[in-house]
């Protein structure tokens, strides 16, 4: 979430900072990712070009968390300060099973079997998202963005630590075929892995354009594999998929404006947390033990109210966003703050609490360029290795994103995007910019809010 400062010498576009975060991340992963986009910057690529290249690279470095079989949300600020949202998360297919949501997990107890129902696979939106972002903000040719990842996938690389930790868990799934050595044994951390079939797929998309994924040979092969595995997606689902480009929502935080995606993302929940805490008008970090106890008590209470309101985060194309708009108003935050006691807590019903799914996937990339443009982008296939379904003819790992509807609704409509905790954001003042987001599902809004409240960006926010 917090940015690492890195200068790229002798490049037409100087990158002030780039950060790639993942629920399964380490320094080696970041180094490999940075190598993927370095040439993009040297060629004069934009911040969006760099972000797309980084996401593509991350899809093979951390395939358990993200990839082109999933979906993505971009928050992009151009050099003039105008902010747009590109939501290309997965959508509900036309032939979704009406009884699917009866199998949703009802408690927080971990269980794997129900998550692997092929009915949870949503229509992948990742490539359409890249297409929209590149059309609006890209500078380099489309194909150039894919070359570093194609090369890495074809030639192979040492399996990073966290990818290696997850390999034994897919031993009984189709994905294991990606990780077998010549003797039929599973690869492990440090062994060289190649994703040659995926490299072929990426090369085809690079050369023929995004439509080949949604209308061409890749679409036909992908749908055939999904249906063979028991999934419900059709060629019509892919052909009709479109990314959604909208204006960002925003709230004021002192001299700053926070820009974030509207529903069905988690931006409104993040803004509510920050607005509740803003009202306490703290002028400095809590220092004494009593001050810290009170601060964190209030913060946790704010999180409880925010969690109880997630049920109002739905796709506005299929339900009213009136309540979600209320969540970002100061007056609404004031009303919730008035219900917070400084010396006691309450039962879950007091906060409107309902249990929600807690997926563990997701990856995030933040880019801040010298010209003032910024990209905050979060990508996911949802759970660990998504649906655990591999398309053998394309090398694509499919999402299980429809589980995000669990415990939030009893019915869905074809084309509807699931609610999300993703909150890729840009915080902007006349002189400073913070590009931020996170990974980790339910942990994203509270974690990002915590970073902002603690003034990570050189005192960016004072409460």
C-alpha positions in Angstrom: 0.0 0.0 0.0 2.7 2.5 0.9 4.8 3.6 -2.0 8.4 2.7 -2.6 10.3 5.5 -4.3 12.3 4.4 -7.3 13.9 6.5 -10.1 14.3 5.0 -13.5 17.3 6.9 -15.1 17.3 8.0 -18.7 13.6 7.4 -19.4 11.1 9.7 -21.2 8.6 9.1 -18.4 10.1 9.2 -14.9 8.3 7.1 -12.4 8.1 8.7 -9.0 6.9 5.5 -7.4 5.4 2.2 -8.0 4.1 -0.3 -5.5 2.8 -3.8 -6.1 1.1 -5.4 -3.2 -0.4 -8.9 -2.8 -1.8 -11.0 -0.1 1.1 -13.3 -0.8 4.1 -11.0 -1.5 7.7 -10.6 -0.8 10.7 -8.5 -2.1 11.7 -11.0 -4.8 8.2 -10.7 -6.3 8.4 -7.0 -6.4 11.8 -7.1 -8.1 10.6 -9.4 -10.8 7.5 -7.3 -11.3 9.6 -4.1 -11.6 11.8 -5.8 -14.2 8.6 -6.5 -16.3 7.7 -2.8 -16.7 11.1 -1.2 -16.7 11.3 -1.4 -20.5 7.8 0.0 -20.8 9.0 3.2 -19.1 12.2 3.4 -21.1 10.1 3.3 -24.3 8.1 6.3 -23.1 5.1 4.4 -21.8 2.4 6.1 -19.6 1.5 5.3 -16.0 -1.3 3.2 -17.3 1.0 1.3 -19.7 3.3 0.6 -16.7 0.4 -0.6 -14.6 -0.9 -3.0 -17.2 2.5 -4.4 -17.8 2.9 -4.9 -14.0 -0.5 -6.6 -13.7 0.3 -9.0 -16.5 3.6 -9.8 -14.9 1.9 -10.3 -11.5 -0.5 -12.8 -13.1 2.3 -15.3 -13.5 4.4 -14.3 -10.4 1.3 -14.7 -8.2 -1.2 -16.7 -10.3 -3.0 -17.7 -7.0 -4.2 -14.2 -6.7 -4.8 -12.5 -10.0 -4.8 -13.1 -13.8 -6.6 -12.6 -17.1 -9.3 -15.1 -15.9 -10.4 -12.6 -13.3 -11.4 -8.9 -13.1 -9.9 -5.5 -12.3 -10.8 -2.0 -11.2 -8.7 1.1 -12.2 -8.7 4.5 -10.6 -6.8 6.8 -13.0 -5.9 10.4 -12.5 -4.6 12.2 -15.6 -2.0 14.9 -15.6 -4.8 17.6 -15.4 -6.2 16.0 -12.2 -9.3 14.5 -13.8 -10.2 11.1 -12.4 -12.0 8.2 -14.1 -12.9 4.7 -12.9 -12.7 1.6 -15.1 -14.6 -1.3 -13.6 -14.1 -4.5 -15.4 -14.9 -7.0 -12.7 -16.5 -10.3 -13.6 -20.2 -10.5 -14.3 -23.0 -13.0 -13.8 -23.4 -15.3 -16.8 -26.8 -15.7 -18.5 -27.2 -19.3 -17.4 -26.4 -18.9 -13.7 -27.9 -21.6 -11.5 -30.7 -20.1 -9.4 -29.9 -22.5 -6.6 -26.2 -21.6 -6.5 -26.4 -19.3 -3.5 -28.1 -21.9 -1.3 -24.6 -23.5 -1.0 -23.0 -20.3 0.4 -21.0 -20.8 3.5 -23.1 -19.6 6.5 -20.3 -19.3 9.0 -16.7 -18.1 9.1 -15.5 -21.7 9.3 -13.1 -22.4 6.4 -14.3 -24.9 3.9 -13.0 -25.5 0.4 -15.4 -27.9 -1.3 -18.2 -25.5 -1.9 -15.9 -22.8 -3.3 -14.9 -25.1 -6.1 -18.4 -25.3 -7.6 -17.9 -24.4 -11.3 -21.0 -22.3 -11.1 -19.1 -19.6 -9.2 -17.1 -18.7 -12.3 -17.9 -15.2 -13.5 -17.4 -13.7 -17.0 -13.8 -12.5 -17.0 -13.3 -8.8 -17.5 -9.6 -8.3 -17.0 -8.6 -7.9 -20.7 -11.5 -5.5 -21.4 -10.3 -3.4 -18.5 -6.8 -3.3 -19.9 -8.3 -2.4 -23.3 -10.4 0.5 -21.9 -7.5 1.9 -19.8 -5.1 1.7 -22.8 -7.5 3.3 -25.1 -8.0 6.3 -22.8 -4.5 6.7 -21.4 -2.0 4.4 -23.2 0.9 5.7 -25.2 2.8 2.6 -26.4 1.4 0.0 -28.8 -0.9 -2.6 -27.2 1.5 -5.5 -28.0 4.4 -3.9 -26.2 2.7 -4.2 -22.8 2.6 -8.0 -23.1 6.2 -8.7 -24.3 8.0 -8.8 -20.8 5.4 -11.2 -19.4 5.4 -13.4 -22.6 9.1 -13.7 -22.4 9.1 -14.5 -18.7 6.3 -17.1 -19.0 7.9 -18.8 -22.0 11.5 -18.9 -20.6 10.6 -19.6 -17.0 11.6 -18.2 -13.7 12.3 -19.5 -10.1 9.0 -20.1 -8.2 8.7 -17.3 -5.6 8.3 -18.3 -2.0 4.6 -17.6 -1.6 3.6 -19.1 -5.0 5.5 -22.1 -3.8 3.6 -22.3 -0.6 0.3 -22.7 -2.4 1.3 -25.3 -4.9 0.7 -28.4 -2.6 -2.9 -27.1 -2.1 -3.8 -27.6 -5.7 -2.5 -31.2 -6.0 -6.0 -32.6 -6.6 -7.1 -30.0 -9.1 -6.5 -29.4 -12.8 -4.0 -26.6 -12.0 -1.5 -29.2 -10.8 -0.6 -29.8 -14.5 1.2 -26.4 -14.5 3.5 -27.5 -11.7 4.7 -31.0 -12.7 8.3 -31.8 -13.4 9.4 -34.4 -16.0 8.9 -37.2 -13.4 5.4 -36.1 -12.5 6.3 -34.6 -9.2 5.1 -31.2 -8.0 7.5 -28.3 -8.3 8.4 -26.4 -5.2 9.8 -22.9 -4.3 13.0 -22.2 -6.2 12.3 -24.6 -9.0 11.9 -23.2 -12.5 8.3 -22.9 -13.7 7.1 -22.1 -17.2 3.6 -21.1 -18.3 4.1 -21.8 -22.0 0.4 -22.2 -22.9 -0.5 -19.0 -21.2 2.5 -17.3 -23.1 0.9 -18.4 -26.4 -2.5 -17.0 -25.3 -0.9 -13.7 -24.2 1.0 -13.5 -27.5 -2.2 -14.0 -29.5 -4.0 -11.2 -27.5 -1.0 -9.0 -28.0 -0.9 -9.5 -31.7 -4.6 -9.8 -32.5 -6.0 -7.4 -29.9 -8.5 -7.8 -27.0 -11.4 -9.0 -29.2 -9.7 -12.4 -29.8 -10.3 -13.1 -26.1 -14.0 -12.2 -26.3 -15.0 -13.2 -29.8 -12.2 -15.1 -31.4 -10.3 -18.4 -31.1 -9.3 -17.8 -27.5 -13.0 -17.3 -26.6 -14.0 -20.5 -28.3 -11.3 -22.6 -26.6 -11.9 -21.0 -23.2 -15.6 -21.5 -23.2 -15.2 -25.1 -24.3 -12.8 -25.8 -21.4 -15.1 -24.1 -18.9 -18.2 -26.0 -20.0 -16.2 -29.3 -20.0 -15.3 -28.5 -16.4 -19.0 -27.9 -15.5 -19.1 -24.1 -15.8 -22.1 -22.1 -17.1 -20.3 -19.5 -19.2 -21.2 -19.2 -22.9 -19.7 -17.5 -26.0 -22.6 -15.0 -25.8 -21.4 -14.0 -22.2 -17.9 -13.2 -23.4 -19.0 -11.5 -26.6 -21.4 -9.1 -24.8 -18.9 -8.2 -22.0 -18.0 -4.5 -21.7 -15.9 -2.5 -19.2 -17.8 0.2 -17.3 -16.1 3.7 -17.4 -17.5 6.2 -14.9 -16.4 9.3 -13.0 -14.9 8.7 -9.6 -16.7 9.5 -6.4 -14.9 11.7 -3.9 -15.0 13.1 -0.4 -13.1 16.0 1.2 -10.5 15.3 3.9 -9.2 18.7 5.0 -7.3 20.2 2.0 -7.3 16.8 0.3 -9.8 15.1 -1.9 -10.1 11.3 -1.8 -11.1 9.8 -5.2 -12.4 6.2 -5.3 -14.6 3.9 -7.3 -18.4 3.9 -6.8 -20.4 0.7 -6.0 -20.1 -2.2 -6.4 -16.6 -1.5 -5.1 -15.7 -0.9 -1.5 -14.9 2.8 -1.9 -18.0 4.0 -0.2 -17.2 1.8 2.8 -13.7 3.2 3.0 -15.0 6.8 2.8 -17.5 6.1 5.6 -14.7 4.9 7.9 -12.6 8.0 7.2 -15.5 10.4 7.6 -16.5 8.9 11.0 -12.9 9.2 12.2 -12.6 12.7 10.7 -15.3 13.9 13.1 -13.2 13.3 16.1 -10.9 16.1 15.0 -7.7 14.7 16.3 -4.9 17.1 15.7 -2.0 14.7 16.2 -1.2 11.0 16.6 -2.4 9.5 19.9 0.6 9.4 22.2 -0.4 8.3 25.7 -1.8 4.8 26.4 -5.2 6.2 27.2 -5.3 8.2 24.0 -4.3 5.1 21.9 -6.9 3.0 23.6 -9.6 5.5 22.9 -8.5 6.0 19.3 -8.5 2.3 18.4 -11.7 1.7 20.3 -13.4 4.4 18.1 -11.8 3.1 15.0 -12.9 -0.5 15.7 -16.5 0.7 16.4 -16.4 2.6 13.0 -15.3 -0.6 11.3 -18.2 -2.5 12.8 -20.8 0.0 11.5 -19.1 0.0 8.1 -19.2 -3.7 8.0 -22.9 -3.7 8.8 -23.6 -1.4 5.8 -21.9 -3.5 3.2 -25.3 -5.0 2.3 -26.1 -1.8 0.5 -23.1 -2.1 -1.9 -24.6 -3.4 -5.1 -24.2 -2.9 -8.8 -26.1 0.4 -9.5 -27.1 -0.9 -13.0 -29.3 -3.5 -11.2 -30.3 -1.8 -8.0 -30.6 1.7 -6.5 -27.3 3.3 -5.3 -29.2 5.9 -3.1 -28.2 4.3 0.2 -24.6 3.9 -1.0 -24.5 7.6 -1.9 -25.6 8.3 1.7 -22.6 6.5 3.0 -20.2 9.1 1.7 -22.1 12.1 3.2 -20.7 13.8 6.3 -24.2 13.9 7.8 -24.4 10.1 7.6 -21.0 9.7 9.2 -22.1 12.1 12.0 -25.2 9.9 12.7 -23.1 6.8 13.0 -20.5 8.5 15.1 -23.2 9.6 17.6 -23.9 5.9 18.2 -20.3 5.2 19.2 -19.8 5.0 23.0 -16.3 5.8 24.3 -16.5 3.2 27.0 -18.5 0.3 25.8 -19.3 -2.0 22.9 -22.6 -3.6 21.7 -23.8 -6.9 20.3 -23.5 -7.4 16.5 -27.1 -6.4 15.8 -26.5 -2.9 17.1 -24.2 -2.3 14.1 -26.4 -4.1 11.6 -23.7 -6.7 11.3 -24.0 -9.6 9.0 -21.3 -12.1 8.1 -19.6 -11.7 4.8 -17.3 -13.9 2.7 -13.6 -13.4 3.3 -11.6 -14.3 0.2 -7.8 -14.3 0.3 -6.8 -13.4 -3.3 -6.2 -10.0 -4.9 -3.3 -8.0 -6.0 -2.8 -4.2 -6.2 -0.5 -1.9 -8.2 0.0 1.8 -7.6 1.8 4.1 -10.1 2.7 7.7 -9.7 4.3 9.5 -12.6 6.3 12.7 -12.8 3.7 14.4 -15.0 1.2 14.1 -12.1 -0.8 11.2 -13.6 -1.5 8.3 -11.2 -3.0 4.8 -11.4 -4.4 2.8 -8.5 -5.5 -0.6 -9.7 -6.7 -3.8 -8.0 -7.1 -7.1 -9.7 -8.4 -10.5 -8.5 -9.5 -14.0 -9.3 -11.0 -14.0 -5.7 -10.0 -17.0 -3.7 -6.7 -18.9 -3.8 -6.3 -20.0 -7.5 -9.9 -18.8 -8.0 -12.2 -21.6 -8.9 -9.2 -23.9 -9.2 -10.2 -24.6 -12.8 -7.5 -24.4 -15.4 -8.4 -23.9 -19.1 -5.9 -26.4 -20.6 -6.1 -25.0 -24.1 -5.3 -21.4 -23.0 -3.4 -21.8 -19.7 -5.9 -19.4 -18.0 -6.9 -20.0 -14.4 -10.6 -19.1 -13.9 -12.0 -16.9 -11.1 -14.7 -17.9 -8.5 -15.8 -14.3 -8.1 -19.6 -15.0 -7.9 -19.0 -16.1 -4.3 -18.8 -12.4 -3.5 -22.6 -12.3 -3.7 -22.8 -14.8 -0.7 -24.6 -13.5 2.4 -25.4 -10.2 0.6 -28.2 -11.2 -1.7 -30.5 -14.1 -2.5 -30.8 -13.4 -6.2 -28.6 -12.0 -9.0 -29.2 -10.9 -12.6 -27.1 -11.8 -15.7 -24.5 -9.1 -16.3 -24.5 -8.0 -12.7 -21.1 -7.3 -11.1 -20.6 -8.7 -7.6 -20.0 -6.4 -4.6 -16.3 -5.9 -3.7 -14.0 -4.6 -1.0 -11.6 -3.3 -3.7 -10.9 0.4 -3.1 -8.1 1.6 -5.4 -7.9 5.3 -4.5 -6.0 8.6 -5.1 -5.6 11.2 -2.4 -4.9 14.6 -3.9 -4.1 18.1 -2.5 -2.8 21.1 -4.4 0.8 20.0 -3.8 0.7 16.3 -2.8 -0.6 13.0 -4.2 -1.0 9.6 -2.6 -1.8 6.6 -4.7 -3.0 3.8 -2.5 -5.0 0.5 -2.4 -4.7 -2.9 -0.9 -5.2 -6.6 -1.2 -6.8 -9.0 1.2 -10.6 -8.8 0.7 -12.4 -7.8 3.9 -9.1 -6.3 5.2 -8.8 -3.7 2.3 -11.0 -0.8 3.6 -9.8 -0.9 7.2 -6.2 -1.3 6.2 -6.2 1.5 3.7 -8.1 3.7 6.1 -5.6 3.0 8.9 -2.7 4.0 6.6 -4.3 7.3 5.7 -5.3 8.1 9.3 -1.7 7.6 10.4 -0.5 10.2 8.0 1.8 7.8 6.0 2.1 10.4 3.3 4.1 12.9 5.3 1.2 14.1 7.4 -1.3 14.0 4.5 -4.3 13.9 6.8 -4.7 15.5 10.1 -7.7 14.6 12.3 
